[in-house]
Structures are given as structure tokens and as C-alpha cells.
């Protein structure tokens, strides 16, 4: 059957994402068999069309990660060789973003196993569990950090030797990272269908490749839509107080040559009122049965979008969904992040500061949740 250029583009995007060879895969209104997908992927690889994106975090006898505190002035990798260094990197936001934290947690458990000097199996597993507790204590709101750690702990539980623990931990952590890119590309290919040629998207914080192992979620959708030939431009909210929008999202979009306009956070409602925004797409750190937990300020943006009749989308892998009924701890950041900007003092040192890292946007304000398994009604997805 003759394929349109749009179909070929959708195939390319989806092949870079999840492919299950035992079922039909649907993208928009197009259906493809597993045989077609496998053959085309092989052709793509032969032709050199399979992209090799820069990875935000990976394993090389230790954890290599982009130091995001240096952006946008410098793009530098740092090597993490101890659990103390990893916990500090997470706290200082050298690595951030729910999917990237999932990989960091997984690699952290592998690091603890590989660097341990334990001489017997029980002691090794005990020390690894202690390290895992330290890792998950760094950022209590992001569910992917917990799931990444837990995945490796479960993988090493049946291991019978010290060598097996170390080998399994590293391989499972690498698999966790690989799966993140596959999931993000699948999610983005599906989400690209919501955008029309010429759309202007508003986004918040950073949900791009630097918030994941690679490709991104909210920015991944925009990237995939752009690759498909759609002309998309983006309003980037600066995202105070640490400016992940201006420092990281703007950096990514310019690197991808996607038109981007930076605005202060308090300009968002006015841009909507002026009819300059077609939709809002954000990421998520945790999605519960009641709300989307994301960078503080997301709730305000959702209210503004609702008031102006603008679709508000959340792009997140299903691993970000928390189907358990439990109280969610909102991480409180250091007051210095508001009192200072870098080394410059902006406020009296003695002023009282509230600095929550996240807020909770009720599901009723979310138009759809974009996942690797399709575009979902948020309430139906979370209350199934």
C-alpha cells in the first residue's frame, strides 16, 4: 500500500519509540503491522536514519550526567562515583526531571553495588538498601526516583553471588535508561497529533530531553510535531525561582531550531488573553487520582488556561502515574533560592520564605494526559 509522507513520518517517529511485535500499532488513523514496523526500522538503521540523541545521564564505570546547573552558559558532563555525590547532584538539581531522576535512582543503586567493598552477599544487599534509602530521601515528590530505585532492588533480590548482584544492577539500570527514551519517543509521536501546523504552545519549567534520559515529554511532543513538518512555535515561561524554563527549555528549543519566545511567568495570562496561545503542554513529576504534581506555578497556569478556554495538556509516561492512595509530600526547597539569584542578593536575608518545589493541579483542569499508550482522559486514566 502506498504511504503518504505523513504516514512515513509517523512511522519513523514511532519506530524510535516503543514497538511491540505482537500487535497492531495505531497512530492517529493509520495502522501498521509488526512486520512493516520491523522491516522499516531495519531500513532506517541501514540508511542511518535512527537518531542517536545526546543522553542526559548514562553509565560508564560510574554515572555520567549533564550538569544542568551550568546551563545555558556551559554544557558539561560530570562523573558521579559515590552515593554522596549523587545525592548532592540530585539536591542541587544537577540532574532533574522525573524520568531523568528515575534513571538516576536506578544508576545510583547500581553504583552502590559496584562500589561496595562488602565481602558477603547479605552485607552487600544490606548496604545497597541503605544507599537506596539515602537516594530516595533527596526528592520525596518525584515518583520516578522511587520507582527507579525499587526496580533495581527487585532485580538484584534473587541474585546468588556478589558478582551477579553487580552485573544485574548495572544491566537493569541501563535497561531502565534505554526504556525511558523508547517511551518518550512513543509518547511524543502520539502527542504530536494534537498539534496543528502553525500552533503556538506555551510550556512551563523543562520537560525536554534534559528532564529525561533523552528526547523529552512535553518538548518531545513539540519536537516530534516539528519533525513531521508542522510549524510550531513556543512561549517559554521562565519558571522562577531557578529558571528551568529560561535556562534549559529555551536552550533546548534553540538547539533544535524551534522558534521560542521567553516570557516572565506573570505574563502567561496576558498572552492567553491576547489570543497568542493555542494550547499549554507541561510535564509531570507525579500524577495521582486527584491531581498532577509538577513544578510550582503549574496550577496557576492551568487555571488561566481554563479561564481562557485553552487546552491544557500533560505529557508524561505511565511510570509517572501513582495509583496508590497516600499522602504526597511536597518538597520544600532552600530559602536561599528566593533570597539570592546566583550570588546576587535579591531580598533581606531575614525575610520569611516559602519555597515549595511543586504544586498540585486538580485533574479537572487537565484537558488530556499524553502517554505512550495514547491520549487519555485524566480522570478515567487515574480512577480506573
FENZI-V380969 format. One line per field, one symbol per residue. burial: 1 if it has 9 or more other ideal C-beta (glycine too) atoms within 8 Angstrom, else 0. A space follows every 50 residues. Layout:
burial=???
This chain:
burial=00000011111111111110000010100001010111011001100000 00001111100111111100100000010100101111110011111111 11111111111111110100101111111011011101101111111110 11101100100101110111011101110111111111111101100011 11111111111111111111111111110101111111100011111111 11110001010010100110110000101111111111001111101111 11111101011111111011110000010110000011110000000000 0000111111111011011111001101001100
